[in-house]
Amino acid sequence: MSPATRAKLAAAARARWARRKGTTASAPAAAKGKRKGLTAAGRRKLSESMKARWAARRKAGGSAPTKAKGKKRGLTAAGRKKLSDAMKARWAARRKAAGKK
């Protein structure tokens, strides 16, 4: 796609969004500074409610779900040797094939 076509498509998309939002195409740049979020008081209230919730949970005896401890798996010495031999054979074959080229 040429840069001109890409620019045309982008301009059309901006115009569509502007129509949908009921503003002009240049207005989104001016409205960029408006932000919404939690006030300090709201954040404090939320924090206190969460602390109370977790305290009640601890008091009830429930805790966060934890992963069940399973058996740690690993390679046995025989398995490690078998893997090592297979890799050595594979790399020897690759070196041999590279030498033929």
C-alpha positions in Angstrom: 0.0 0.0 0.0 1.4 3.4 -1.0 2.0 6.1 1.6 -0.6 8.3 0.0 -3.3 5.5 0.2 -2.3 4.9 3.8 -2.7 8.6 4.6 -6.1 8.7 2.8 -7.3 5.7 4.8 -6.1 7.1 8.1 -7.8 10.5 7.4 -11.0 8.6 6.6 -10.8 6.6 9.8 -10.2 9.8 11.8 -13.2 11.5 10.2 -15.4 8.4 10.9 -14.4 8.5 14.6 -15.0 12.3 14.7 -18.5 11.8 13.3 -19.2 9.0 15.8 -18.1 11.0 18.7 -19.8 14.2 17.5 -16.6 16.2 17.2 -14.4 17.6 14.4 -11.3 15.8 13.3 -9.0 18.3 15.0 -10.8 18.2 18.4 -9.3 14.9 19.8 -5.9 16.7 20.1 -7.5 19.3 22.4 -9.4 16.8 24.5 -6.3 14.7 25.2 -5.5 16.3 28.5 -8.8 15.2 30.2 -8.2 12.1 32.4 -10.4 10.2 34.7 -9.2 8.2 37.7 -9.5 7.6 41.4 -9.2 10.5 43.8 -6.9 10.2 46.8 -10.0 9.8 49.0 -11.4 7.1 46.7 -8.1 5.2 46.7 -7.9 5.3 50.5 -11.5 4.1 50.8 -10.8 1.2 48.4 -7.6 0.3 50.3 -9.4 0.2 53.6 -12.2 -1.9 52.2 -9.8 -4.4 50.7 -7.8 -4.6 54.0 -11.1 -5.3 55.9 -12.0 -7.9 53.3 -8.7 -9.7 53.7 -8.8 -9.5 57.5 -12.2 -11.1 57.5 -10.9 -13.8 55.2 -7.9 -14.5 57.4 -10.2 -14.6 60.5 -12.5 -17.1 58.8 -9.5 -19.4 58.3 -9.5 -19.2 54.5 -6.4 -18.3 52.6 -5.4 -17.7 49.1 -5.4 -20.9 47.0 -1.9 -22.3 46.8 -0.4 -24.7 44.3 -0.3 -28.3 45.4 3.3 -29.3 46.0 4.1 -32.0 43.4 7.0 -34.2 42.9 9.9 -32.3 41.4 10.8 -33.9 38.1 14.2 -34.1 36.5 16.3 -36.2 34.3 17.8 -39.4 35.7 21.5 -40.0 35.1 20.5 -42.7 32.4 18.1 -40.3 30.7 20.7 -37.5 30.7 23.3 -39.8 29.1 20.8 -41.0 26.5 20.0 -37.4 25.6 23.7 -36.5 25.5 24.5 -39.4 23.2 21.6 -38.5 20.9 22.7 -34.9 20.6 26.3 -35.9 20.0 25.2 -38.2 17.2 23.0 -35.4 15.7 25.8 -32.9 15.7 28.2 -35.4 14.3 25.8 -36.1 11.4 25.5 -32.3 10.8 29.3 -31.9 10.8 29.6 -34.8 8.4 26.9 -33.3 6.1 28.5 -29.9 6.2 31.8 -31.4 5.2 30.3 -32.9 2.0 29.1 -29.5 0.7 
